[in-house]
Amino acid sequence: MQTTPEPELKDDILWGASAIAKEIGRGERTTFYMLERGELDAKKVCGRWVSTKSKLRRQLAGEKS
């Protein structure tokens, strides 16, 4: 099985619930609720939610991190 190369971090990182919401196709309120409940693979850095596109895509596809 061929693997896709990991994107550069600067192109992969998502800062803030709004950017995460756009990536997963959900509203901001729903996304913020999911983040607060720990349902998405993200963490807070300096008061802002941070994740990566690749982590979220793997999680939503049901793959292990």
N, C-alpha and C positions, 0 to 999 in steps of 0.2 A: 504494500500500500504506500502510495506516494504522499508525503506530508507537504503542506504549504508552509513556506517560510514565514516566520513571525515578522509582523510589521515593526518598524522602528517605534520605540516608545513614544516619541513626540507625535506620531501619527495615530497611535493606538489609544492614548490616554484620554479619558473623559473627565472633565472637571465640572461638578455641580449636578444637581438633580435634573435640571432642565436638559442638559446634554445627554444624560443617561436616559431620560424619558424619550428623547428623539431617537436614540439608538435602538431602544426596545419597542418603540411604537406604542407607547402608553402616554396617558396624560400626566402632567406634572404632579398633581395631587396623588394619583394612584401610585406613581413611582416613588414619591416621598414616603407614602405609607409603607410600601414594600421595603424601602431602604431602612426606615425606622424599626421595622419588625425583623430585620435581618434576612429577608427573603431574597435579596440580591447580593452577589459577590462584590461588595464595595466596602469602603471604610471612610471615616472622616479624617481629614487632614486640615488642620487650621480652621476647623468649623465648616469645611465644604466636603461634600460627598465626592469621592474619587473612585474610579474603576477604569477598566480598559475594555475596549470593544471586544478583544479576543476572549477575555474572561467571561464577559456577559454572553457572548455567542455560544461558548462551550457550555455554560450553565444552562442556557435556554434550550440547547440541543440535547441536554441530559447527559453530557459527558462529565467525567470526573476532572477536577482541576489538576 
